[in-house]
Amino acid sequence: MAGTDKKCPKCGNSFQCFGEEDCWCEKYQILQKDFLRITQDYSDCLCPMCLKEYTSE
């Protein structure tokens, strides 16, 4: 499956998005409060490095 080239709105890095259900980001566990903060603060997906900052491990 081909991904969509995106630019992270937080840091400016380029990355690929593979859609809502098959994307790499689905493996990250993010608390609901952090997910809501991300959607309020940013207009698009975050890159792997930035998204990892919000994970609950």
C-alpha positions in Angstrom: 0.0 0.0 0.0 1.3 3.4 -0.9 1.5 6.1 1.7 0.8 9.8 1.5 3.7 12.2 1.9 3.1 14.6 4.8 5.0 17.3 6.6 4.8 17.2 10.4 3.1 20.4 11.7 5.1 20.3 14.9 8.7 19.9 13.7 8.5 20.1 9.9 10.0 16.7 9.2 8.6 14.7 6.2 7.0 11.3 6.7 4.5 8.9 5.2 0.9 8.3 6.3 -0.8 5.1 5.4 -4.3 5.9 6.4 -6.4 5.6 9.5 -6.4 1.8 10.0 -3.1 0.6 8.4 -0.7 3.3 9.4 2.4 3.0 11.6 0.8 5.4 14.1 -1.7 2.7 15.1 1.0 0.9 17.2 1.3 3.9 19.6 -0.7 3.9 22.8 -1.8 7.5 23.4 -4.0 8.6 26.3 -7.3 10.2 25.3 -6.4 13.5 26.9 -3.1 13.6 24.9 -4.9 12.6 21.7 -7.4 15.5 22.2 -4.5 17.9 22.8 -2.8 16.8 19.6 -6.0 17.3 17.6 -6.5 20.7 19.1 -2.9 21.9 18.7 -2.2 20.5 15.2 -4.1 20.4 11.9 -2.6 17.2 10.6 -0.7 14.0 11.6 2.5 14.2 13.6 5.7 12.4 12.5 6.9 9.3 14.4 9.4 11.3 16.5 6.9 13.9 17.6 4.0 11.4 18.1 6.3 9.2 20.3 6.5 12.1 22.8 2.8 11.5 23.6 2.9 7.8 24.0 2.1 6.0 27.3 4.5 3.1 27.5 
